Amino acid sequence: NLRSPQKVNDQSEILPSENRLYQNYPNPFNASTKISYSIPNSGFITLKVYDMLGREIRTLVSAFQEAGAYSINFDANELSSNTYFCRLQGSDFVKIKKMLLIR
């Protein structure tokens, strides 16, 4: 059920200088939201969504990725209104952002 994130740039463009997880947009959101992130070095990346109790809701990305900027849509149609957390992890970093789903 993993979807491939869309790479936003290619190698001819300037690579990001730091690992970044951007705030999802829109936030708060109703049915789906866009999650964007950038990584300056290639490596194994996971992007997961958790609920308020720390339970894993969904794995959006679990793959080796080249350095660059990426975005992926998170479809939350089957989830209830709540606060969720998006967690981006690589071999040497973790980034977390809060997302608010409102029905």
Rosetta blueprint (number, residue, H / E / L):
1 N L
2 L L
3 R L
4 S L
5 P L
6 Q E
7 K E
8 V L
9 N L
10 D L
11 Q L
12 S L
13 E L
14 I L
15 L L
16 P L
17 S L
18 E L
19 N L
20 R E
21 L E
22 Y L
23 Q L
24 N L
25 Y E
26 P L
27 N L
28 P L
29 F E
30 N L
31 A L
32 S E
33 T E
34 K E
35 I E
36 S E
37 Y E
38 S E
39 I E
40 P L
41 N L
42 S L
43 G E
44 F E
45 I E
46 T E
47 L E
48 K E
49 V E
50 Y E
51 D L
52 M L
53 L L
54 G L
55 R L
56 E E
57 I E
58 R E
59 T E
60 L E
61 V E
62 S E
63 A E
64 F E
65 Q E
66 E L
67 A L
68 G E
69 A E
70 Y E
71 S E
72 I E
73 N E
74 F E
75 D E
76 A L
77 N L
78 E L
79 L L
80 S L
81 S L
82 N E
83 T E
84 Y E
85 F E
86 C E
87 R E
88 L E
89 Q E
90 G L
91 S L
92 D L
93 F L
94 V E
95 K E
96 I E
97 K E
98 K E
99 M E
100 L E
101 L E
102 I L
103 R L
